[in-house]
Amino acid sequence: MKEKYISRVDSEKSKMYGYLVRLYRGKGVLFQQWFPDREYGGKEKCFEAAKAMRDKKIVELNYHQLKGPKNREWKPVQSSQKPRSNTGHLGIYESQDYKKLKDGTLRENPYIAVSYVETKGQSRTKKFYIGKKRNREQALKEAVEFRNAKEISARIAAVEYNRELQKRLIEEENKLRKKVGNPFSRKKKEG
């Protein structure tokens, strides 16, 4: 009963008996699941369950293997699913929180949230609440503008950081050349 991507484990020491299904991506494991004999009522039924899961995941993950263990390849499934963001914009999502009122009831507060990274690398979230002052479209428009502005400022900060770093490296190199002398300059021969 030898099958691709399915390994038999019989360990008296750890009391583990069953099958392990593994699909790889490069050197890492893309999918792994353990099938113990006792849970499936014996080796044969356990093996059939492991085979069924392996076949299901190969189709689900669109998994292919080229020749040799180093050439394993994984291709994501091309599907017509909606993007993970429920607004259709990267880093912007719609949600709600609840506020408890004095009479004990909960009031729903819908909002559009923007996830972004500060210039120092810290993750932040800003919420644009939907209500009397702004409708959903206005909140989404403000959120998109805010996210674009944050992306631009992050890019500018990265460029400035790189300029400063380059400037410091050039200064250090010039100091070193003054101490040691430039090994690439040609000295005039006397003679």
C-alpha positions as a printed Julia matrix, in Angstrom:
191×3 Matrix{Float64}:
   0.0    0.0     0.0
   2.55   2.59   -1.06
   1.07   5.83   -2.35
   2.56   9.19   -3.31
   2.45  11.85   -0.52
   1.22   9.27    2.04
   3.57   7.84    4.7
   2.88   5.0     7.12
   3.88   5.62   10.76
   4.19   2.69   13.2
   5.86   3.97   16.37
   5.79   1.75   19.44
   7.65   4.38   21.5
   5.15   7.23   20.92
   2.14   4.92   20.42
   1.44   6.43   16.99
  -0.06   4.21   14.32
  -1.53   5.69   11.17
  -0.9    7.55    7.94
   0.52  11.02    7.34
  -0.5   12.97    4.23
   1.94  15.71    3.16
   2.11  18.02    0.15
   5.23  20.11   -0.22
   5.99  23.58   -1.58
   9.72  23.93   -2.18
  11.38  22.7     1.01
   8.35  23.59    3.16
   5.13  21.71    3.84
   2.08  23.12    2.06
  -0.46  20.72    3.59
  -0.19  18.05    6.29
  -2.77  15.9     8.07
  -2.5   12.91   10.42
  -4.86   9.93   10.11
  -4.67   7.61   13.18
  -5.75   3.96   12.75
  -7.91   3.91   15.9
 -10.0    6.86   14.67
 -10.82   5.2    11.34
 -11.25   1.61   12.55
  -8.12  -0.06   11.22
  -5.33   0.27    8.68
  -7.39  -0.21    5.52
 -10.11   2.33    6.34
  -7.49   4.77    7.59
  -5.52   4.37    4.36
  -8.63   4.98    2.25
  -9.41   8.18    4.23
  -5.82   9.41    3.79
  -5.99   8.71    0.04
  -9.3   10.55   -0.29
  -7.92  13.61    1.55
  -4.74  13.6    -0.55
  -6.75  13.49   -3.79
  -9.09  16.23   -2.56
  -6.19  18.55   -1.59
  -4.32  17.94   -4.86
  -7.36  19.2    -6.77
  -8.2   21.97   -4.25
  -4.65  23.38   -4.19
  -3.96  22.69   -7.89
  -0.84  20.84   -6.75
   1.7   19.56   -9.29
   5.09  17.96   -8.79
   7.89  18.11  -11.31
  10.7   15.55  -11.42
  12.85  15.34   -8.3
  12.2   16.53   -4.75
  13.91  19.9    -5.3
  11.65  20.78   -8.23
   8.32  20.67   -6.44
   5.99  23.31   -7.7
   2.79  24.8    -6.35
   0.38  26.82   -8.44
  -2.55  28.63   -6.82
  -5.98  27.77   -8.09
  -7.31  30.32  -10.55
 -10.83  31.0    -9.4
 -13.5   33.63   -9.8
 -13.65  34.25   -6.05
 -14.0   37.8    -4.77
 -10.9   39.42   -3.28
 -10.38  38.86    0.45
 -11.27  42.49    1.09
 -15.02  42.95    1.22
 -14.68  46.45   -0.27
 -12.59  45.5    -3.31
  -9.67  47.71   -2.15
  -6.41  46.39   -0.76
  -6.03  47.11    2.97
  -9.58  48.45    3.31
 -12.44  46.45    4.79
 -15.95  46.98    6.09
 -16.99  45.88    9.58
 -18.94  47.01   12.64
 -18.6   47.27   16.38
 -21.26  47.57   19.05
 -21.84  50.21   21.72
 -23.87  49.46   24.82
 -26.47  52.15   25.49
 -27.73  53.27   28.92
 -30.91  51.2    28.56
 -28.77  48.06   28.05
 -29.38  47.63   24.33
 -26.58  47.35   21.8
 -26.22  49.83   18.96
 -24.45  48.7    15.81
 -21.74  51.07   14.54
 -20.73  50.16   10.96
 -17.4   51.46    9.68
 -14.82  51.23    6.92
 -11.36  50.39    8.3
  -7.98  51.11    6.72
  -4.92  49.04    7.59
  -1.6   50.76    6.99
   2.0   50.8     8.17
   3.55  53.79    9.93
   6.91  55.1     8.79
   8.57  53.24   11.7
   7.06  49.93   10.54
   4.19  49.74   13.04
   0.81  48.44   11.84
  -2.12  50.76   12.39
  -5.87  50.81   11.67
  -8.04  53.89   11.14
 -11.84  53.65   11.18
 -14.26  55.8     9.17
 -17.67  55.39   10.8
 -20.83  55.27    8.68
 -23.72  57.23   10.12
 -25.56  60.54    9.91
 -22.45  62.54    9.0
 -21.27  60.24    6.19
 -22.82  57.44    4.18
 -21.0   54.26    3.05
 -19.79  55.74   -0.24
 -18.34  58.84    1.47
 -16.64  56.7     4.14
 -15.17  54.41    1.47
 -13.94  57.4    -0.57
 -12.27  58.94    2.5
 -10.73  55.56    3.4
  -9.28  55.09   -0.11
  -7.84  58.64   -0.09
  -6.36  58.09    3.38
  -4.81  54.75    2.35
  -3.32  56.27   -0.83
  -1.85  59.17    1.16
  -0.3   56.75    3.67
   1.2   54.65    0.87
   2.72  57.74   -0.74
   4.16  58.97    2.57
   5.6   55.5     3.25
   7.27  55.47   -0.18
   8.68  58.96    0.38
  10.0   57.91    3.81
  11.66  54.84    2.25
  13.32  56.97   -0.46
  14.56  59.49    2.14
  15.88  56.68    4.34
  17.75  55.18    1.37
  19.21  58.59    0.49
  20.41  59.12    4.07
  21.88  55.63    4.18
  23.67  56.16    0.85
  24.99  59.54    2.03
  26.38  57.99    5.24
  28.03  55.18    3.3
  29.71  57.66    0.93
  30.93  59.76    3.88
  32.37  56.66    5.59
  34.05  55.6     2.35
  35.59  59.08    1.91
  36.92  59.02    5.51
  38.46  55.62    4.9
  40.09  56.83    1.66
  41.62  59.8     3.5
  43.09  57.48    6.14
  44.3   54.71    3.83
  44.6   56.55    0.57
  42.86  55.67   -2.64
  44.27  52.35   -3.91
  42.74  52.95   -7.34
  44.4   56.29   -8.02
  47.5   56.32  -10.23
  50.56  57.9    -8.74
  52.91  59.74  -11.07
  56.17  57.93  -11.52
  59.24  59.93  -10.71
  62.01  59.55  -13.04
